[in-house]
Amino acid sequence: MSKKELRDSLNQDIEQYLEKGGEVHEFERGESGLVNGRYNEQAMSFEKRQERTPVPDVLRAIDERREARRKPQRKSETKRQSGPKKKVIYDDFGEPLRVVWED
């Protein structure tokens, strides 16, 4: 349905409504927003200003958390006492001859 067809359909519906005895009430500007003669303060949220969060501090905190996740965590600062290590001795052809333990 095109815009013109929709507009014509709505105008036809309005004409039928008015022919059947329907009425259109007119209100003063702002009158429909009154509740018991007063403005509904809950509905008019645009008048109340919300305190804004300072963006640089928030962005800095987010960047710090992101960097902390990217850096690998060190398991522990203390070094373990390493014991003797196994070393394999090979011959000239790459075949293992024996295993020795080194400190």
C-alpha positions as CSV (number, residue, x, y, z in Angstrom):
1,M,0.0,0.0,0.0
2,S,1.4,3.4,-1.0
3,K,1.4,6.5,1.2
4,K,-1.3,8.0,-0.9
5,E,-3.5,5.0,-0.6
6,L,-2.9,4.8,3.2
7,R,-3.7,8.6,3.6
8,D,-6.9,8.2,1.6
9,S,-7.9,5.2,3.6
10,L,-7.4,7.0,6.9
11,N,-9.3,10.1,5.7
12,Q,-12.2,7.8,4.6
13,D,-12.2,6.2,8.1
14,I,-12.3,9.6,9.8
15,E,-15.2,10.7,7.6
16,Q,-17.2,7.6,8.4
17,Y,-16.5,8.1,12.1
18,L,-17.7,11.7,12.0
19,E,-20.8,10.7,9.9
20,K,-21.9,8.1,12.5
21,G,-21.9,10.8,15.2
22,G,-18.3,10.6,16.4
23,E,-16.8,13.7,17.9
24,V,-13.3,15.1,18.0
25,H,-12.5,16.9,21.3
26,E,-10.0,19.8,21.3
27,F,-7.7,20.5,24.2
28,E,-5.6,23.4,25.2
29,R,-1.9,22.9,24.8
30,G,-0.5,21.0,27.8
31,E,-4.0,20.3,29.1
32,S,-3.9,16.5,28.3
33,G,-0.7,16.2,30.4
34,L,-2.5,17.4,33.6
35,V,-3.5,14.8,36.3
36,N,-6.0,16.3,38.8
37,G,-5.1,19.8,37.5
38,R,-1.4,19.2,38.0
39,Y,1.3,18.0,35.6
40,N,2.2,14.3,36.0
41,E,5.8,14.7,37.2
42,Q,6.6,11.1,36.5
43,A,5.7,11.4,32.8
44,M,7.8,14.5,32.3
45,S,11.2,12.9,32.7
46,F,12.8,15.4,30.3
47,E,12.8,18.1,32.9
48,K,14.8,16.1,35.5
49,R,18.5,16.0,34.6
50,Q,20.3,12.8,35.3
51,E,23.7,13.1,36.7
52,R,26.3,12.0,34.1
53,T,29.1,9.6,34.8
54,P,32.5,11.2,34.1
55,V,33.6,9.3,31.0
56,P,37.5,9.5,31.2
57,D,37.6,7.7,34.6
58,V,35.2,5.0,33.4
59,L,37.2,4.5,30.2
60,R,40.5,4.3,32.1
61,A,39.1,1.6,34.4
62,I,37.8,-0.4,31.4
63,D,41.2,-0.1,29.7
64,E,43.0,-1.2,32.9
65,R,40.8,-4.3,33.2
66,R,41.3,-5.1,29.5
67,E,45.1,-4.8,29.8
68,A,45.2,-7.0,32.9
69,R,43.4,-9.7,31.0
70,R,45.8,-9.5,28.1
71,K,49.0,-9.9,30.2
72,P,49.9,-13.4,31.1
73,Q,49.7,-14.1,34.8
74,R,52.8,-15.2,36.5
75,K,52.3,-18.3,38.5
76,S,54.6,-17.5,41.4
77,E,57.5,-15.3,42.1
78,T,59.5,-17.9,44.1
79,K,61.7,-20.2,42.1
80,R,61.5,-23.9,42.6
81,Q,64.6,-25.8,43.6
82,S,65.3,-27.8,40.5
83,G,66.5,-31.3,41.0
84,P,68.8,-33.3,38.8
85,K,67.8,-33.4,35.1
86,K,67.8,-36.3,32.8
87,K,70.2,-36.0,29.8
88,V,70.3,-38.5,26.9
89,I,73.7,-39.2,25.3
90,Y,73.5,-40.0,21.6
91,D,76.0,-41.7,19.3
92,D,77.2,-40.3,15.9
93,F,74.1,-41.8,14.2
94,G,71.5,-40.2,16.5
95,E,70.8,-43.4,18.4
96,P,70.5,-43.0,22.2
97,L,73.4,-44.7,24.1
98,R,72.7,-44.0,27.7
99,V,70.9,-41.7,30.1
100,V,72.8,-39.6,32.7
101,W,71.6,-37.3,35.4
102,E,73.0,-33.8,35.7
103,D,72.7,-31.3,38.6
